[in-house]
Amino acid sequence: MDMLTAYADAVRRNQHRVEAVKPDQLNDPTPCAEWDVRTLVDHIVGGYQMFATALGTSLPPSASADLPAAHRTAGDAAVSAFGRPDAMHQTVVLPLGEVPGQVALGLALTDAVVHGWDLATATGQDTAIDEALAAALLAGAQGSVGADMRQPDGAMPVFAAPVAVGPDRPSGDHLIGFLGRQP
């Protein structure tokens, strides 16, 4: 799987989702208990900005009042930053520490796919995750998300406790459940 292509596809898919959000949905709840739709979109945009900046890409001023424009600007910057020839080989400084560019791309891809699912769920859009992509992201998450990253007692509690998912469910449901969401 070409992770950069998958990332660009996830960002593009999220762009369509952001564009489809109706103004009366901005205050609606999301699967992220502490965030409404507007806060979730701001978080997605902030994630793109964080990865782009960590890879050395400067960003133009944000148009945060216009969520689709802010998403497009930040998403394009992140995809472009990961697409630079040296990006996969450089050390990227993130809040969780220093990681190789390839690992940063895996984190960015997981973040884009999972928060895209959150947005789609909150706004009644298509939540499907490609089976091969979901299986790859699940394997990566299972190898990197430990108890220290789980709420409420982890040192960096980013995720809720895993949600049990039946063995007959698609990999996307297992990914979402592993990361503490109810598929």
C-alpha positions, 0 to 999 in steps of 0.5 A: 500500500502506498501510504502517501496516496492513501493519506492524500485520499483520506485528506480529500475524502475529509474535504468532501465531508467538511464541505457537506457539513450543514451549519446547523450540525456544527454544534452536534456531538461526535464520537469524541465525547468532549468535541462537537463537530466544529471542534472536531474539524478544528482538530483535524485541521490542526493535525494537518498543520502540526504534521506540515509544520513538523516537516518544515512546511510553512503555512499561510494564515488560516481561514478558520471561519471558513472551515472548508477553506481552512481544511483545504489549505492545511490538508494540501500543506500536509500532503505536500509536506509528506510528498517531499523527496526527503520527508520519509527519511527525516526525523519529525518532532511531534508531541509524542517525541521524535519519529522517522518521517515514515512513522509520522505519515502512518500516524497522520494517516491513522488520524485522518482516517479515524477522525474522518470516520468521527466526522462522517458518523456525527454528520450522517455521511458514509463511514466506510473505511477501505478494508486493506487500509483499515487492516494496515492501520489496525496492525499499526495501532495495535503495535503502538497504542498501549495502556499509557495512551488510554483514558483515564490513567495513561500518561498520555491518555489520547484514546478511550478503552477499546470497544469489543467488536465481533470477529465477523465485523470488517477491519474498519470496525475493529480499527474504530473499536480498538481506538475507543469508539463504538462502530 
